[in-house]
Amino acid sequence: MSEQNASQGTDISELTIAVLGGTGDQGRGLARRFALAGHTVYIGSRNAERAAKAAGELVEAESATLQVHGLANADAAAQGDIVIVAVPWDGHRELLVSLADRLAGKIVVDCVNPLGFDKKGPFALDVAEGSAAQQAAEVLPGSRVTAAFHHVSAVILLDPEVEQVDLDVLVLGEDRDATDVVRALAEQIPGVRGVFGGRLRNAHQVEAFTANLIAVNRRYKTHAGIRITGL
């Protein structure tokens, strides 16, 4: 099987998805899209009531029957076969350390962008481990850590008028089977293509590039993404 087609034939239809930090815009957007694709989705939050409210609002907003449930982060982590980390950077390490046992053996998808903002706009923060994804791998030695979904606009994910999302999702990781699963997950969103982007040591520039996209979006008043040519 070629690298280009490696995610094809990867059956993820029965896998459940947990989104930690799922009450934020990006988390809710990803939860919505995966629920629309037929997955059972667990939205996690520090506050279980907030998670339940967010889940209920997603279900209420769609005409389709969606399986979306809101739980505390720890309970959501326990329920998900694939666990997406979409929490604010400030609480990233602390949360993952607290959930290491529950995340053991699972595919963890880190989509956190360590960014700062000042009068000049967004900029990438220095991370001791190299990147958020590498930090996750360090504190979750028993998990299959990948990095993906950094450049997906929450506005587009949540917009009911947008059916096709014109975007490539770069997926990074050390475990090729895990990255193939995450690539297949990305392709559950119509229009999206999952592209292997290298090992976790290459995650820093992927996370940092989000600052450039934010600058583009502010200047041109759009919700830009990326496409990889030649594939």
Legacy VTK file of the C-alpha trace (Angstrom):
# vtk DataFile Version 3.0
C-alpha trace
ASCII
DATASET POLYDATA
POINTS 231 float
0.000 0.000 0.000
1.413 3.403 -0.950
1.971 6.105 1.656
-0.591 8.280 -0.120
-3.289 5.625 0.297
-2.212 4.250 3.671
-5.244 5.663 5.469
-7.612 4.106 2.953
-8.935 0.805 4.218
-8.285 1.827 7.834
-11.638 1.069 9.434
-12.388 3.482 12.256
-16.176 3.369 11.988
-16.674 1.752 15.395
-14.201 3.910 17.291
-15.427 6.404 19.866
-13.926 9.884 20.019
-13.264 11.934 23.146
-12.437 15.631 22.918
-10.779 17.031 26.031
-11.459 20.727 26.244
-14.452 20.070 24.044
-16.415 23.103 25.217
-14.004 25.457 23.418
-14.701 26.433 19.834
-12.170 24.090 18.209
-13.151 21.182 20.430
-16.860 21.677 19.758
-16.191 22.008 16.048
-14.266 18.750 15.865
-16.852 17.006 18.050
-19.621 18.197 15.724
-17.904 16.984 12.566
-17.052 13.544 13.962
-20.554 13.108 15.351
-21.985 14.009 11.944
-19.734 11.297 10.494
-21.481 8.769 12.738
-19.081 8.452 15.655
-20.083 8.439 19.290
-18.371 11.503 20.734
-17.620 12.441 24.326
-17.040 16.110 25.049
-14.777 16.597 28.050
-14.460 19.634 30.280
-13.194 20.540 33.734
-16.881 21.063 34.514
-19.155 18.136 33.657
-22.227 20.366 33.573
-20.621 22.646 30.992
-19.729 19.601 28.924
-23.267 18.248 29.099
-24.647 21.645 28.062
-22.285 21.865 25.083
-23.190 18.332 24.008
-26.897 19.085 24.256
-26.532 22.246 22.197
-24.701 20.378 19.439
-27.396 17.709 19.273
-30.186 20.290 19.330
-28.622 22.295 16.497
-28.532 19.379 14.049
-31.403 17.700 12.262
-29.484 14.427 12.269
-29.440 12.142 15.290
-26.051 12.622 16.900
-24.436 10.620 19.663
-22.720 13.339 21.686
-22.265 13.157 25.451
-20.739 15.607 27.914
-18.528 14.418 30.776
-15.717 15.580 32.993
-12.364 15.340 31.211
-11.279 12.233 33.127
-14.488 10.361 32.315
-14.390 11.417 28.672
-10.773 10.231 28.422
-11.806 6.834 29.763
-14.583 6.501 27.182
-12.712 7.483 24.023
-10.832 5.064 21.790
-9.217 8.123 20.231
-8.685 11.088 22.547
-8.218 14.576 21.105
-6.506 17.151 23.313
-7.917 20.613 22.598
-7.310 22.337 25.916
-5.701 25.753 26.454
-1.913 25.619 26.456
-1.658 26.912 30.012
-3.343 23.789 31.381
-1.899 21.276 28.917
0.785 19.537 30.962
-1.172 19.508 34.213
-4.219 17.886 32.628
-2.281 15.212 30.767
-0.221 14.298 33.824
-3.450 13.809 35.765
-4.908 11.572 33.039
-1.850 9.472 32.185
-3.355 6.263 33.568
-6.664 6.738 31.756
-4.932 7.535 28.486
-2.557 4.560 28.578
-2.838 2.420 25.462
-4.979 4.967 23.619
-4.296 7.040 20.523
-3.944 10.617 21.753
-4.207 13.428 19.204
-2.670 16.682 20.398
-3.922 19.749 18.520
-2.753 22.399 20.973
-0.905 25.431 19.594
1.368 27.143 22.157
0.901 30.755 21.051
1.228 34.155 22.620
-0.387 37.419 21.565
0.789 41.010 21.890
0.264 44.302 20.070
2.150 42.936 17.073
-0.111 39.896 16.813
0.313 36.151 17.381
3.671 34.450 17.912
4.923 30.957 18.772
5.952 30.304 22.357
9.099 28.432 23.338
8.316 24.981 24.723
10.958 23.187 26.780
10.165 19.809 25.215
10.126 21.304 21.709
6.364 21.345 21.110
3.051 20.645 22.773
2.976 17.240 21.085
6.420 16.348 22.407
5.371 17.463 25.859
2.347 15.160 25.583
4.571 12.266 24.519
6.873 12.884 27.487
4.110 12.850 30.097
2.115 10.062 28.399
4.701 7.318 27.831
1.997 4.665 27.742
-0.037 6.390 25.015
0.293 6.497 21.231
0.711 10.245 20.867
0.110 11.968 17.539
-0.296 15.601 16.509
-2.987 16.869 14.121
-5.799 19.388 13.489
-3.683 22.461 14.267
-4.808 24.483 11.258
-8.548 23.784 11.206
-10.758 26.843 11.579
-13.258 26.438 14.397
-15.577 28.847 12.604
-15.689 26.589 9.558
-16.080 23.427 11.613
-19.092 24.905 13.398
-20.720 26.528 10.348
-23.763 24.482 9.202
-23.519 26.128 5.770
-20.051 24.643 5.173
-20.322 20.998 4.142
-16.944 20.599 2.420
-13.834 21.783 4.250
-11.031 22.623 1.816
-8.076 21.549 3.922
-5.188 19.161 4.409
-4.538 18.023 7.977
-0.906 17.262 8.764
-0.597 14.235 11.058
2.653 13.625 12.935
3.777 10.779 15.145
6.195 7.956 15.824
3.643 5.136 15.455
2.749 4.759 11.776
-0.366 2.699 12.479
-1.583 5.419 14.838
-0.937 8.184 12.302
-2.853 6.175 9.687
-5.816 5.975 12.064
-5.685 9.726 12.676
-5.386 10.413 8.956
-8.509 8.316 8.433
-10.218 10.254 11.218
-9.371 13.558 9.538
-10.940 12.267 6.347
-14.235 11.742 8.157
-14.677 15.489 7.606
-15.855 15.958 3.995
-13.210 17.637 1.865
-10.363 17.049 4.316
-7.319 14.969 3.462
-5.039 13.508 6.139
-1.346 13.833 5.204
1.547 12.293 7.126
3.757 15.196 8.203
6.696 13.507 9.886
7.751 12.523 13.381
6.878 14.411 16.530
10.200 16.256 16.458
8.709 18.162 13.516
5.612 19.262 15.432
7.035 22.600 16.575
6.904 24.273 13.174
3.440 22.852 12.499
2.115 24.289 15.754
3.980 27.570 15.214
2.631 28.004 11.673
-0.786 28.601 13.208
0.459 32.080 14.123
1.051 32.765 10.434
-2.422 31.547 9.535
-3.990 33.774 12.181
-2.099 36.730 10.707
-3.333 35.806 7.215
-6.897 35.477 8.444
-6.814 38.838 10.192
-5.326 40.628 7.191
-7.611 39.087 4.578
-10.689 38.512 6.750
-10.929 34.833 5.878
-10.479 31.397 7.453
-7.478 30.114 5.557
-6.152 26.570 5.722
-3.382 24.681 3.951
-3.159 22.319 0.984
-0.096 20.216 0.129
0.568 20.165 -3.603
1.894 17.232 -5.596
-0.007 14.480 -3.763
LINES 1 232
231 0 1 2 3 4 5 6 7 8 9 10 11 12 13 14 15 16 17 18 19 20 21 22 23 24 25 26 27 28 29 30 31 32 33 34 35 36 37 38 39 40 41 42 43 44 45 46 47 48 49 50 51 52 53 54 55 56 57 58 59 60 61 62 63 64 65 66 67 68 69 70 71 72 73 74 75 76 77 78 79 80 81 82 83 84 85 86 87 88 89 90 91 92 93 94 95 96 97 98 99 100 101 102 103 104 105 106 107 108 109 110 111 112 113 114 115 116 117 118 119 120 121 122 123 124 125 126 127 128 129 130 131 132 133 134 135 136 137 138 139 140 141 142 143 144 145 146 147 148 149 150 151 152 153 154 155 156 157 158 159 160 161 162 163 164 165 166 167 168 169 170 171 172 173 174 175 176 177 178 179 180 181 182 183 184 185 186 187 188 189 190 191 192 193 194 195 196 197 198 199 200 201 202 203 204 205 206 207 208 209 210 211 212 213 214 215 216 217 218 219 220 221 222 223 224 225 226 227 228 229 230
